[in-house]
């Protein structure tokens, strides 16, 4: 457990000592990796302009931060009702993944609708990205000491005395490393989705459906080993996980009937080459017109 990676002395700026948290570092790494992979998949599997990556990522990040924090505050309101200003103290930790996932999905959906982008190819491109972000980000949870598991005598780990796990179970506890289960599951799901992308008969939107099914199944399984303050929080998360699985199955089946097959990478590359050649021709036309008009003026 290493919640604080290092501290910066910023007294000369009037900011005092600022702690750089390990969780924040892994979250940053997750976003950087996600943007790189998203750009690559978008270019290889769609004809969309890859310039939308940074704009869409901005709104998704806002949705993740705000949504995950609001969900945590809602589920732990007694901790904030007497000091509501702490709601904005996100550096203290406290976030619920589902809240960030849902609000990020809504924020991204509004951007996609405003830009009139093709929704199903975009969802397919985002699916592996979210799985990768889950895999990397959960290592941050492990070092932060949050999202820990229930007591066990099998493959258990012990966090330091000042940790949340010690506060819940005592200093000599042995608990499931559910953060690592989530991290490994996210990376495994990312690999599976990359393999599914190679299926030639895959329809647009089905990859996202498989992601929902796999991610919901992962959360449903891990939740049985994870510690929750009460049964209400546990089964709220389980119902959401089952809902994601059901939505995933529905996506896969529905897209089989209403969507076309995903174009091959070779076809996408050829079409992008044509688009690039056409764009270059359009750039040459104005310059050729200017030259001809100058030539006429001299005569």
N, C-alpha and C positions, 0 to 999 in steps of 0.2 A: 504493500500500500504506500503510495506516494502522492498525496493530494496536491501538494505544492511542489512544483519542479524547482523553482528558484524565485528569489525576490529581487525587485529592482528598487534601488534607493532614488526616489524622485523628489526629495525634500527641496531641492533647488527650484523645482517647478511648483512647489506648494502642494504636491500630491501625496507626500509622505512615502511610505513603503507600499509598493504594489506587488502582490503575489501573482506569479504566473502559474496557473493551475494546470496540472497534467491533463485533466478532463478537457479543458479548453484547447490544449495543444492537439489532442487526438481528434477533437471535433473539427479543428482547423485542417488537420491532415485529411480527414474524411471528406471535407468539402473540396479540397484541392484535387484529391484523387477522383472524386465524383465528377468534377468539371472536366478533367482531362478525358476520362472514359466516356462521358456523355458526348463530348465533341467528336471523339473517334467513332462511336457507334452511329451518331447522327450523320456523319459523313459517309460511312460505309453502307448504311441501310436505308437512307432516305435521300430525297433531293432538296430538303430544306436548307436554308441558309444557316450555316453554323454560327453566324453572328448572333443568333438568338440565345446562345448558350449563356453568356454573361448576364443578359437581361433577365432571363428566366431564373437563373441561379440566384440572382439578387432577391427576387420576390419569394422564392422557395426558402431561402435562408431566413428572411423576415418571418415567414409563416412558421418555420421550425422553432425559432427562438421564442416568439410570442405565444404560439399555440402550446408548446410544451410547458412553458412557465404558467400560463393561465390554467391549464389542466391540473398542474401540481397545486396551485393555490386553491383551486376549487375542491380538490380532494383532501387538502390539509388546512381548510379555512380557520380552524381554531388557533393555528399558529400565527395567523396574520390579522385576525379581527381586532386585536388590541394595538397592533402596529402596522397599519396598512402600507406605510411607506416601504416596508421590507419586501413588498411585492416586486419592486423594481430592482432589488438587490440580487440580480441573477448570478453575480460572482460568488455568492454564498452557496450556490448549488441548489438543486431542487427542480426537477423537470420530469414530465411524463411523456414518454415517446409517442403514444397514440395521439396526444393533443397536438404535438408538432407535426405528426404525419398528416392528420386531418386538415389542419389549417394550411399547411404547406401545399396540400393537394388543392384546396380551395383557391389559394392565392395564385398558384400556377395555372389552375383552370381558368381563372378570370383573365390572366395574361394571354393564354392560348386563345380564348374566345375573342378578346379584343383584337388580336393580331390575325384572327381567322386562320389559324394553323391546323393542319390535319391531325386530329386528336389521336387516332389509333396508332399510327406510326410513331408519334411522339411518346405515347404511353409505353410502347415497346422499347423505345430507346432509354426511357427513364428507369424501367424495371431493374436491370442489372446494376444501375448506378445506386439506387436506394439500398439494394442488398449489400453492395460493397461498403457504402457508408455505415450501414448497421454493423458490419463486421469490424471495421476500423474503430468506430466510435465506442463500441462496448468495451474495448480495452481501456478507454478512458474511465468508464464506470468501475472497472476492476481496480485501477490505481486510486480512484477517488474513494473507494470503499462503499459505494452505494449499490442499489439493485442486487443485494446479496441474497443468498439462499437460506433455506431452512436447515436446522441441525441434522447432521448425519454422521455415521461412523464409517462411511465408505467414501473414499476419495475426497475427504473434507479438507478445508483449509482454515487457518486461524488468522484473524486480523488483529492489529495492535490494540492495546487497552483503550486508547482514546477513540477508537472507531465506532461507527454506528452499530456494527454487528456486536461488538463487546457490550455496548449499552443495552442491546436487545437480549443477548443470550449469556452475558458474563464474559470475563477475560479468557476463560479456558474453553471457549466454544470450538466446535468443529462443524463447519457449514458447507453446503454445496456451492461451488464457484459458478453460480448461474451467469455471471457476467461473461465468463469464458465460454460457457455453453452458447450464449447468444452470439458472441464474436465468431466462434467457430462455425455456428450455424449460418450466420450471415455470409461468411466467406464461401462456405460450401454451396449455399443457394446461388451466390454470384457465379461460381464455376458451373453449376448445373444450367443456369440460364444462358451462359455463353455456349454450352454444348447444344442446348435446344435451338439456339439461333442458327445452327448448321442444318436443321431439318428443312428440306426444300419444300415440303408440303405445308409448312406453317402458315397460318393466315394472320393478317394484320390484327393486332389486338390480343392474340392468344398468348404471346409471351408475357404480357402484363397480367393476364389471367393466371398463368402458371406461377408468376411471382406472388400474387395475392394468396393463392392456394398454399404455396410453400412457406411464405412468411407467416400467414395465419397459423399454419400447422406447427411451425417452429415456436411461436409465442405460446400456443396452447399447451405444447409439451413442456416447455421450460417453466411456465407459470406454476406447475404442480410442485416444482422444486424450489421456487422463489419465495422469499419471505414477504408477506403483506401484513399490514397492521390489523386488518380485519377481513372477514370473509366477503364483505361487500366489495372491497377493492379487488379481491381475487376474482370473484365471479363477474364483476363488471369487465375486467380485462379478458376473461375467458369468453364472455358473450361477444365482445368485439372481435376476438380472434376467430370464433366460429363464423361470425358475419363476414370476415375477410375471406375465409375459406369458401363459404357459400357463393360470395360474389366472384371469386376466382373461377369456380366451376361454371358459373353462369356466363362469365366472359368467354371462357374457352368454347363452350357449346354454342353460344350466340354468334360469335365471330366465325365459327365454322360455316354458318349459313349466310351471313350478311356481308362478310369481308372477302376481298381478293387475297390471293397468295402474296407473300412478301417477295418483292423482286430480288433477284440474285445480286450479289455484290458486283459481279461482272457487268450486269445490265446497268446498275447504278453508276459504276465508274464510267461506262460508255456514255451515258446520258449527261453526266457531269462534264465530261470532256466536250460534248457537243454544246452544252450551255456556255462553257468557258470560251470556246471558239466563236460562238455567236456574240458574246459580250465584247470580245476583242474586235470583231468586225464593226460593231456599233460604235466603238471608240474611234476607229479609223475614219468613219464616214464624216463626222464634223470637221476633222482636220483636213481631209481631202477637199471639202467644200470651201474651206477658208483659203486654201492654196489656189484653187481655181478662180475665186473672186479677186484675189490679189493679182493674179496673172492678167485677168481681164482689165483691171484698173490701169495697169502699165501700158496697155495698148490704147 
